Structure formats: C-alpha cells, structure tokens
Amino acid sequence: MKCVDARSQILERARGRLAPGDAPALDAHLAECADCRRAVEVERATDELLARRPIHRVPAGLEERLRARIAEQRSTRSTEPKTEKQNQKSGRISSLTLLLAAAFVITLAIILVRDKKDERHTLEARLVDETVNDHLRILYSEHPLDVVSSDSHTVKPWFAGKLDFAPRNVFEGDADFPLQGGSVAVVVDRKAAALVYKRRLHLVTLFITRADGLTWPPGTDQVGPVRVHAETVRGFNTVTWTDGELGYALVSDVNRADLFALAGKLTAR
C-alpha cells in the first residue's frame, strides 16, 4: 500500500466508512510507516478539536413555555364571556402572543445563522490547518518528494493518472523560487498535487486540488486577477484561493510578502 492510498483510508476510517476488508492492509502499512501514523494522530487531534467547538442551542424550555402560554390564552378566550373590556384585553393578549411568537422566530433565526457561520468558520479553519499539516509532513518526511526535479516539464507529466484532475498553473520556478519537485498529498478528503519550491533556505509547498465540496476562506487581498486569503497558522504563513474548478494553497515559514510574490507568479499564468 502506498502512503497516498493509506491517507485516503485513514480519512475513511476516521469517518467510520472504511470497508472491513481494507482494515488489515491499512494496519499493516501503519505498523511500518511513521509518517502515516503521524497522519492518524493529526486526524484524531482534529476530530477532538471539532468535537469541542461551541454549539449554540435554543434555551431549554423556551419553546415549551411559549406553547403553554399560547394554549392558556386560547383556553381563556374560548371559555369566558366577553365584555368590551375583555375584548380589549383579549386584543392586547393576542398582540402579545404574536410578539412572543415573532421574538421566538427571530431568536431561532439568529441562533441558526450564528451556528451556520460557526460551522463555516470551522470548515475554513480545518482546510487551512490541513494544508499546514501536509506541509509539515513534507518537511519531516524522510522521502518528501515522489518526483525530484527542477524541470516543470518533468514534474507536471508525472501527476498524469495519479489525480482525478489536471493541475494547472504549474510554475516552472525561477531564481527566486526554484522548483524542487512534487508528490501526491491528501487535503481534507481528496488527493492534491503538492509542488515544492525553495526560497533561500526555506521550503514553500503549493497544494492544488479540486475546489468543489470544500469551504474556502473568502478572499481578502488582491493578487493579480484573483482574490486570496492570507492567514498565519501555528507560525506558518498561508495563502489560499480558488480559480475555476481548482483550489490553491501556499504554505511556508517565509514571510507573507514572499508568498504573495509566488502567488502572483502563479495567478499571472
């Protein structure tokens, strides 16, 4: 079993979808591969963080109290004889009921919107965090690159048949950012092309994957023709963006200006 296949099965196991027949081969691979065992720990830590995220719910008993109040008012109106004064009071109660019901609906809508925003923020953070984890795997792996070459005409064709998409904007490298090579990575739940460049003594990883089905952070800065999102995670600078059906992520410990410069070279192609 290759590492890229093991990473996909690690994700399937974490989500409870791994076929029982695949487990022995995965366990055998994990027993021999320290990098994939670290990937298991990363997945476990990510799931624990997601499990601890705050979830805002409707206050306990609010709906029941509102329903009981409405039922009580309806019962009072149907059994008591109505004087003009009572009719005025009934009108005020009906107005109060409508106001309470409206308040309940508004409160529930606010909570749902807030939960939706929290969920989106969590998914955005997970995407960026995953790219940082994959960059760390490359930094600490004994064999980080599957194809070692500074020639993009060697690196780009190597991905043929290994991904379910064709990488675009494969920068051939230059004196400022020489290309080192590439490998197949896994970002969240899908395969990605990982291209590694060098900036002085630092490595910069570019991840390219399908953008659909992932929650990408909204662009906050303009680089060439695209809007990008810049963020610092655990001491690493990241720049993410989408272009058509593909998504891109740059990760490195170089400064943000250098990442923007490389992003400019990629988006200008």
Short mmCIF file of the C-alpha atoms (twelve columns), coordinates in Angstrom:
data_MODEL
# 
_entry.id   MODEL 
# 
loop_
_atom_site.group_PDB 
_atom_site.id 
_atom_site.type_symbol 
_atom_site.label_atom_id 
_atom_site.label_alt_id 
_atom_site.label_comp_id 
_atom_site.label_asym_id 
_atom_site.label_seq_id 
_atom_site.Cartn_x 
_atom_site.Cartn_y 
_atom_site.Cartn_z 
_atom_site.pdbx_PDB_model_num 
ATOM 1   C CA . MET A 1   0.000   0.000  0.000   1 
ATOM 2   C CA . LYS A 2   1.274   3.457  -0.946  1 
ATOM 3   C CA . CYS A 3   1.108   6.346  1.507   1 
ATOM 4   C CA . VAL A 4   -1.346  8.335  -0.620  1 
ATOM 5   C CA . ASP A 5   -3.782  5.382  -0.588  1 
ATOM 6   C CA . ALA A 6   -3.250  4.911  3.140   1 
ATOM 7   C CA . ARG A 7   -4.067  8.599  3.800   1 
ATOM 8   C CA . SER A 8   -7.386  8.228  1.967   1 
ATOM 9   C CA . GLN A 9   -8.238  5.136  4.025   1 
ATOM 10  C CA . ILE A 10  -7.209  6.910  7.242   1 
ATOM 11  C CA . LEU A 11  -9.842  9.543  6.461   1 
ATOM 12  C CA . GLU A 12  -12.421 6.859  5.660   1 
ATOM 13  C CA . ARG A 13  -11.710 5.096  8.976   1 
ATOM 14  C CA . ALA A 14  -11.970 8.376  10.910  1 
ATOM 15  C CA . ARG A 15  -15.418 8.895  9.409   1 
ATOM 16  C CA . GLY A 16  -16.495 5.294  10.051  1 
ATOM 17  C CA . ARG A 17  -16.685 4.439  6.348   1 
ATOM 18  C CA . LEU A 18  -13.700 2.118  5.947   1 
ATOM 19  C CA . ALA A 19  -14.666 -1.251 4.489   1 
ATOM 20  C CA . PRO A 20  -13.795 -4.086 6.936   1 
ATOM 21  C CA . GLY A 21  -11.789 -5.864 4.253   1 
ATOM 22  C CA . ASP A 22  -9.451  -2.862 3.873   1 
ATOM 23  C CA . ALA A 23  -8.526  -2.641 7.558   1 
ATOM 24  C CA . PRO A 24  -5.800  -5.352 7.678   1 
ATOM 25  C CA . ALA A 25  -3.797  -3.833 4.813   1 
ATOM 26  C CA . LEU A 26  -4.077  -0.368 6.343   1 
ATOM 27  C CA . ASP A 27  -2.983  -1.615 9.777   1 
ATOM 28  C CA . ALA A 28  -0.017  -3.410 8.202   1 
ATOM 29  C CA . HIS A 29  1.022   -0.220 6.447   1 
ATOM 30  C CA . LEU A 30  0.663   1.856  9.626   1 
ATOM 31  C CA . ALA A 31  2.860   -0.598 11.504  1 
ATOM 32  C CA . GLU A 32  5.701   0.188  9.087   1 
ATOM 33  C CA . CYS A 33  5.114   3.875  8.196   1 
ATOM 34  C CA . ALA A 34  5.821   6.529  10.839  1 
ATOM 35  C CA . ASP A 35  4.553   9.335  8.562   1 
ATOM 36  C CA . CYS A 36  1.124   7.744  8.201   1 
ATOM 37  C CA . ARG A 37  0.942   7.054  11.938  1 
ATOM 38  C CA . ARG A 38  1.501   10.785 12.473  1 
ATOM 39  C CA . ALA A 39  -1.325  11.419 9.994   1 
ATOM 40  C CA . VAL A 40  -3.607  9.262  12.179  1 
ATOM 41  C CA . GLU A 41  -2.685  11.364 15.218  1 
ATOM 42  C CA . VAL A 42  -3.347  14.576 13.284  1 
ATOM 43  C CA . GLU A 43  -6.792  13.299 12.274  1 
ATOM 44  C CA . ARG A 44  -7.566  12.292 15.854  1 
ATOM 45  C CA . ALA A 45  -6.480  15.700 17.187  1 
ATOM 46  C CA . THR A 46  -8.550  17.490 14.518  1 
ATOM 47  C CA . ASP A 47  -11.654 15.469 15.375  1 
ATOM 48  C CA . GLU A 48  -11.174 16.259 19.080  1 
ATOM 49  C CA . LEU A 49  -10.946 19.981 18.318  1 
ATOM 50  C CA . LEU A 50  -14.102 19.837 16.204  1 
ATOM 51  C CA . ALA A 51  -15.915 17.961 18.945  1 
ATOM 52  C CA . ARG A 52  -15.079 20.713 21.439  1 
ATOM 53  C CA . ARG A 53  -16.312 23.585 19.276  1 
ATOM 54  C CA . PRO A 54  -19.135 25.597 20.871  1 
ATOM 55  C CA . ILE A 55  -22.652 24.773 19.693  1 
ATOM 56  C CA . HIS A 56  -25.331 27.368 20.442  1 
ATOM 57  C CA . ARG A 57  -28.772 25.956 21.034  1 
ATOM 58  C CA . VAL A 58  -32.228 27.363 21.756  1 
ATOM 59  C CA . PRO A 59  -32.560 27.951 25.522  1 
ATOM 60  C CA . ALA A 60  -34.015 24.885 27.233  1 
ATOM 61  C CA . GLY A 61  -37.768 25.021 27.736  1 
ATOM 62  C CA . LEU A 62  -38.311 28.239 25.737  1 
ATOM 63  C CA . GLU A 63  -40.454 26.614 23.051  1 
ATOM 64  C CA . GLU A 64  -42.482 24.652 25.623  1 
ATOM 65  C CA . ARG A 65  -43.150 27.780 27.700  1 
ATOM 66  C CA . LEU A 66  -44.310 29.711 24.643  1 
ATOM 67  C CA . ARG A 67  -46.628 26.890 23.547  1 
ATOM 68  C CA . ALA A 68  -48.098 26.590 27.069  1 
ATOM 69  C CA . ARG A 69  -48.669 30.352 27.233  1 
ATOM 70  C CA . ILE A 70  -50.431 30.389 23.858  1 
ATOM 71  C CA . ALA A 71  -52.603 27.375 24.798  1 
ATOM 72  C CA . GLU A 72  -53.558 29.033 28.103  1 
ATOM 73  C CA . GLN A 73  -54.580 32.253 26.376  1 
ATOM 74  C CA . ARG A 74  -56.653 30.383 23.790  1 
ATOM 75  C CA . SER A 75  -58.444 28.443 26.555  1 
ATOM 76  C CA . THR A 76  -59.225 31.655 28.447  1 
ATOM 77  C CA . ARG A 77  -60.623 33.339 25.339  1 
ATOM 78  C CA . SER A 78  -62.880 30.384 24.477  1 
ATOM 79  C CA . THR A 79  -64.458 29.814 27.927  1 
ATOM 80  C CA . GLU A 80  -65.017 33.300 29.360  1 
ATOM 81  C CA . PRO A 81  -67.898 35.592 28.289  1 
ATOM 82  C CA . LYS A 82  -66.542 38.610 26.504  1 
ATOM 83  C CA . THR A 83  -67.249 42.136 27.704  1 
ATOM 84  C CA . GLU A 84  -65.956 45.074 25.738  1 
ATOM 85  C CA . LYS A 85  -63.177 45.489 28.297  1 
ATOM 86  C CA . GLN A 86  -62.276 41.826 27.990  1 
ATOM 87  C CA . ASN A 87  -62.293 42.134 24.223  1 
ATOM 88  C CA . GLN A 88  -59.762 44.949 24.529  1 
ATOM 89  C CA . LYS A 89  -57.695 42.806 26.893  1 
ATOM 90  C CA . SER A 90  -58.008 39.854 24.515  1 
ATOM 91  C CA . GLY A 91  -56.720 42.031 21.716  1 
ATOM 92  C CA . ARG A 92  -53.733 43.015 23.852  1 
ATOM 93  C CA . ILE A 93  -53.064 39.353 24.692  1 
ATOM 94  C CA . SER A 94  -53.302 38.398 21.022  1 
ATOM 95  C CA . SER A 95  -50.814 41.123 20.200  1 
ATOM 96  C CA . LEU A 96  -48.539 39.889 22.981  1 
ATOM 97  C CA . THR A 97  -48.818 36.334 21.625  1 
ATOM 98  C CA . LEU A 98  -47.869 37.490 18.168  1 
ATOM 99  C CA . LEU A 99  -44.932 39.464 19.578  1 
ATOM 100 C CA . LEU A 100 -43.743 36.468 21.603  1 
ATOM 101 C CA . ALA A 101 -44.051 34.182 18.594  1 
ATOM 102 C CA . ALA A 102 -42.173 36.684 16.429  1 
ATOM 103 C CA . ALA A 103 -39.471 37.007 19.088  1 
ATOM 104 C CA . PHE A 104 -39.133 33.237 19.198  1 
ATOM 105 C CA . VAL A 105 -38.783 33.015 15.408  1 
ATOM 106 C CA . ILE A 106 -36.234 35.845 15.319  1 
ATOM 107 C CA . THR A 107 -34.235 34.326 18.182  1 
ATOM 108 C CA . LEU A 108 -34.217 30.935 16.496  1 
ATOM 109 C CA . ALA A 109 -33.151 32.506 13.178  1 
ATOM 110 C CA . ILE A 110 -30.283 34.357 14.857  1 
ATOM 111 C CA . ILE A 111 -29.090 31.160 16.541  1 
ATOM 112 C CA . LEU A 112 -29.281 29.184 13.285  1 
ATOM 113 C CA . VAL A 113 -27.401 31.873 11.353  1 
ATOM 114 C CA . ARG A 114 -24.757 32.048 14.074  1 
ATOM 115 C CA . ASP A 115 -24.399 28.251 14.078  1 
ATOM 116 C CA . LYS A 116 -24.077 28.318 10.274  1 
ATOM 117 C CA . LYS A 117 -21.347 30.944 10.495  1 
ATOM 118 C CA . ASP A 118 -19.563 28.974 13.221  1 
ATOM 119 C CA . GLU A 119 -19.753 25.834 11.099  1 
ATOM 120 C CA . ARG A 120 -18.398 27.628 8.015   1 
ATOM 121 C CA . HIS A 121 -15.586 29.190 10.042  1 
ATOM 122 C CA . THR A 122 -14.702 25.749 11.426  1 
ATOM 123 C CA . LEU A 123 -14.612 24.225 7.930   1 
ATOM 124 C CA . GLU A 124 -12.490 27.099 6.607   1 
ATOM 125 C CA . ALA A 125 -10.084 26.744 9.533   1 
ATOM 126 C CA . ARG A 126 -9.882  22.984 9.001   1 
ATOM 127 C CA . LEU A 127 -8.992  23.421 5.323   1 
ATOM 128 C CA . VAL A 128 -6.140  25.829 6.131   1 
ATOM 129 C CA . ASP A 129 -4.993  23.682 9.053   1 
ATOM 130 C CA . GLU A 130 -4.924  20.591 6.812   1 
ATOM 131 C CA . THR A 131 -2.571  22.312 4.360   1 
ATOM 132 C CA . VAL A 132 -0.250  23.246 7.236   1 
ATOM 133 C CA . ASN A 133 -0.295  19.623 8.436   1 
ATOM 134 C CA . ASP A 134 0.541   18.388 4.936   1 
ATOM 135 C CA . HIS A 135 3.378   20.917 4.674   1 
ATOM 136 C CA . LEU A 136 4.756   19.613 7.974   1 
ATOM 137 C CA . ARG A 137 4.569   16.038 6.677   1 
ATOM 138 C CA . ILE A 138 6.708   17.099 3.735   1 
ATOM 139 C CA . LEU A 139 9.197   18.895 5.986   1 
ATOM 140 C CA . TYR A 140 9.634   15.939 8.335   1 
ATOM 141 C CA . SER A 141 9.321   13.050 5.909   1 
ATOM 142 C CA . GLU A 142 12.434  11.083 5.034   1 
ATOM 143 C CA . HIS A 143 11.316  10.997 1.375   1 
ATOM 144 C CA . PRO A 144 9.128   14.085 0.955   1 
ATOM 145 C CA . LEU A 145 9.089   14.174 -2.866  1 
ATOM 146 C CA . ASP A 146 7.891   11.425 -5.189  1 
ATOM 147 C CA . VAL A 147 9.496   13.130 -8.174  1 
ATOM 148 C CA . VAL A 148 12.633  15.229 -7.643  1 
ATOM 149 C CA . SER A 149 13.292  17.683 -10.455 1 
ATOM 150 C CA . SER A 150 13.639  21.392 -11.141 1 
ATOM 151 C CA . ASP A 151 12.070  20.903 -14.572 1 
ATOM 152 C CA . SER A 152 8.323   21.520 -14.640 1 
ATOM 153 C CA . HIS A 153 8.113   19.519 -17.881 1 
ATOM 154 C CA . THR A 154 9.234   16.526 -15.839 1 
ATOM 155 C CA . VAL A 155 7.161   17.225 -12.727 1 
ATOM 156 C CA . LYS A 156 3.806   18.097 -14.324 1 
ATOM 157 C CA . PRO A 157 3.520   14.960 -16.538 1 
ATOM 158 C CA . TRP A 158 4.386   12.801 -13.518 1 
ATOM 159 C CA . PHE A 159 0.952   13.566 -11.994 1 
ATOM 160 C CA . ALA A 160 -0.886  12.080 -15.000 1 
ATOM 161 C CA . GLY A 161 -3.041  9.167  -13.834 1 
ATOM 162 C CA . LYS A 162 -2.341  9.861  -10.154 1 
ATOM 163 C CA . LEU A 163 -5.002  12.563 -9.699  1 
ATOM 164 C CA . ASP A 164 -8.640  12.942 -10.777 1 
ATOM 165 C CA . PHE A 165 -7.914  16.368 -12.275 1 
ATOM 166 C CA . ALA A 166 -5.189  18.018 -14.336 1 
ATOM 167 C CA . PRO A 167 -3.072  20.539 -12.356 1 
ATOM 168 C CA . ARG A 168 -2.902  23.982 -13.910 1 
ATOM 169 C CA . ASN A 169 -0.646  26.950 -13.172 1 
ATOM 170 C CA . VAL A 170 2.352   24.729 -12.520 1 
ATOM 171 C CA . PHE A 171 5.017   27.393 -12.138 1 
ATOM 172 C CA . GLU A 172 8.305   26.205 -13.618 1 
ATOM 173 C CA . GLY A 173 10.333  28.018 -10.955 1 
ATOM 174 C CA . ASP A 174 12.938  30.738 -11.298 1 
ATOM 175 C CA . ALA A 175 15.951  32.137 -9.468  1 
ATOM 176 C CA . ASP A 176 13.758  33.442 -6.623  1 
ATOM 177 C CA . PHE A 177 11.644  30.282 -6.278  1 
ATOM 178 C CA . PRO A 178 13.420  27.274 -7.794  1 
ATOM 179 C CA . LEU A 179 11.226  24.183 -8.224  1 
ATOM 180 C CA . GLN A 180 12.334  21.181 -6.141  1 
ATOM 181 C CA . GLY A 181 9.830   18.530 -7.231  1 
ATOM 182 C CA . GLY A 182 6.389   17.188 -6.381  1 
ATOM 183 C CA . SER A 183 4.302   14.497 -4.732  1 
ATOM 184 C CA . VAL A 184 0.687   13.472 -4.177  1 
ATOM 185 C CA . ALA A 185 -0.879  14.694 -0.924  1 
ATOM 186 C CA . VAL A 186 -4.316  14.432 0.680   1 
ATOM 187 C CA . VAL A 187 -6.129  17.663 1.594   1 
ATOM 188 C CA . VAL A 188 -9.181  17.065 3.824   1 
ATOM 189 C CA . ASP A 189 -10.882 14.301 1.815   1 
ATOM 190 C CA . ARG A 190 -9.243  14.338 -1.609  1 
ATOM 191 C CA . LYS A 191 -5.960  13.948 -3.425  1 
ATOM 192 C CA . ALA A 192 -3.911  17.033 -4.224  1 
ATOM 193 C CA . ALA A 193 -0.805  17.856 -6.202  1 
ATOM 194 C CA . ALA A 194 1.949   19.096 -3.887  1 
ATOM 195 C CA . LEU A 195 4.692   21.106 -5.577  1 
ATOM 196 C CA . VAL A 196 7.663   22.219 -3.520  1 
ATOM 197 C CA . TYR A 197 9.660   25.374 -4.199  1 
ATOM 198 C CA . LYS A 198 12.612  26.852 -2.367  1 
ATOM 199 C CA . ARG A 199 13.034  30.397 -1.098  1 
ATOM 200 C CA . ARG A 200 16.597  30.814 0.136   1 
ATOM 201 C CA . LEU A 201 16.827  28.147 2.886   1 
ATOM 202 C CA . HIS A 202 13.056  27.718 3.247   1 
ATOM 203 C CA . LEU A 203 10.656  25.342 1.525   1 
ATOM 204 C CA . VAL A 204 7.325   26.515 0.138   1 
ATOM 205 C CA . THR A 205 4.592   23.976 -0.662  1 
ATOM 206 C CA . LEU A 206 1.900   24.643 -3.240  1 
ATOM 207 C CA . PHE A 207 -1.176  22.412 -2.976  1 
ATOM 208 C CA . ILE A 208 -3.541  22.168 -5.946  1 
ATOM 209 C CA . THR A 209 -6.820  20.256 -5.619  1 
ATOM 210 C CA . ARG A 210 -10.440 20.265 -6.732  1 
ATOM 211 C CA . ALA A 211 -12.241 23.216 -5.142  1 
ATOM 212 C CA . ASP A 212 -15.770 21.780 -5.166  1 
ATOM 213 C CA . GLY A 213 -17.100 20.444 -1.881  1 
ATOM 214 C CA . LEU A 214 -14.566 22.313 0.259   1 
ATOM 215 C CA . THR A 215 -15.184 25.517 2.221   1 
ATOM 216 C CA . TRP A 216 -12.545 28.023 1.132   1 
ATOM 217 C CA . PRO A 217 -11.906 31.192 3.165   1 
ATOM 218 C CA . PRO A 218 -13.172 34.312 1.371   1 
ATOM 219 C CA . GLY A 219 -10.541 36.386 -0.406  1 
ATOM 220 C CA . THR A 220 -9.334  39.466 1.466   1 
ATOM 221 C CA . ASP A 221 -6.383  40.570 -0.720  1 
ATOM 222 C CA . GLN A 222 -5.981  41.055 -4.448  1 
ATOM 223 C CA . VAL A 223 -3.120  39.237 -6.162  1 
ATOM 224 C CA . GLY A 224 -3.173  39.604 -9.917  1 
ATOM 225 C CA . PRO A 225 -6.641  38.694 -11.221 1 
ATOM 226 C CA . VAL A 226 -7.762  36.717 -8.130  1 
ATOM 227 C CA . ARG A 227 -8.745  37.400 -4.536  1 
ATOM 228 C CA . VAL A 228 -6.673  35.466 -1.990  1 
ATOM 229 C CA . HIS A 229 -6.951  34.792 1.725   1 
ATOM 230 C CA . ALA A 230 -3.823  35.180 3.860   1 
ATOM 231 C CA . GLU A 231 -3.568  33.694 7.349   1 
ATOM 232 C CA . THR A 232 -0.918  32.647 9.860   1 
ATOM 233 C CA . VAL A 233 -1.414  29.212 11.450  1 
ATOM 234 C CA . ARG A 234 0.971   27.827 14.088  1 
ATOM 235 C CA . GLY A 235 3.755   30.108 12.856  1 
ATOM 236 C CA . PHE A 236 3.297   29.263 9.163   1 
ATOM 237 C CA . ASN A 237 2.032   31.766 6.617   1 
ATOM 238 C CA . THR A 238 -0.672  30.534 4.255   1 
ATOM 239 C CA . VAL A 239 -2.264  31.975 1.122   1 
ATOM 240 C CA . THR A 240 -5.347  30.262 -0.335  1 
ATOM 241 C CA . TRP A 241 -7.559  30.990 -3.335  1 
ATOM 242 C CA . THR A 242 -9.743  29.350 -5.965  1 
ATOM 243 C CA . ASP A 243 -9.559  29.692 -9.722  1 
ATOM 244 C CA . GLY A 244 -12.305 27.980 -11.671 1 
ATOM 245 C CA . GLU A 245 -12.763 24.390 -10.513 1 
ATOM 246 C CA . LEU A 246 -9.398  24.248 -8.744  1 
ATOM 247 C CA . GLY A 247 -8.236  25.481 -5.349  1 
ATOM 248 C CA . TYR A 248 -4.708  26.545 -4.405  1 
ATOM 249 C CA . ALA A 249 -2.865  26.830 -1.095  1 
ATOM 250 C CA . LEU A 250 0.668   28.087 -0.418  1 
ATOM 251 C CA . VAL A 251 2.251   27.226 2.948   1 
ATOM 252 C CA . SER A 252 5.683   28.164 4.307   1 
ATOM 253 C CA . ASP A 253 7.540   29.828 7.149   1 
ATOM 254 C CA . VAL A 254 8.770   32.536 4.765   1 
ATOM 255 C CA . ASN A 255 7.212   35.960 5.176   1 
ATOM 256 C CA . ARG A 256 3.836   36.825 3.694   1 
ATOM 257 C CA . ALA A 257 5.349   39.152 1.079   1 
ATOM 258 C CA . ASP A 258 7.312   36.230 -0.397  1 
ATOM 259 C CA . LEU A 259 4.169   34.079 -0.554  1 
ATOM 260 C CA . PHE A 260 2.278   36.910 -2.247  1 
ATOM 261 C CA . ALA A 261 5.135   37.202 -4.756  1 
ATOM 262 C CA . LEU A 262 4.910   33.479 -5.582  1 
ATOM 263 C CA . ALA A 263 1.102   33.658 -5.731  1 
ATOM 264 C CA . GLY A 264 1.493   36.497 -8.231  1 
ATOM 265 C CA . LYS A 265 3.664   34.309 -10.443 1 
ATOM 266 C CA . LEU A 266 1.064   31.519 -10.259 1 
ATOM 267 C CA . THR A 267 -2.038  33.633 -10.892 1 
ATOM 268 C CA . ALA A 268 -0.401  35.503 -13.771 1 
ATOM 269 C CA . ARG A 269 -0.138  32.284 -15.805 1 
# 
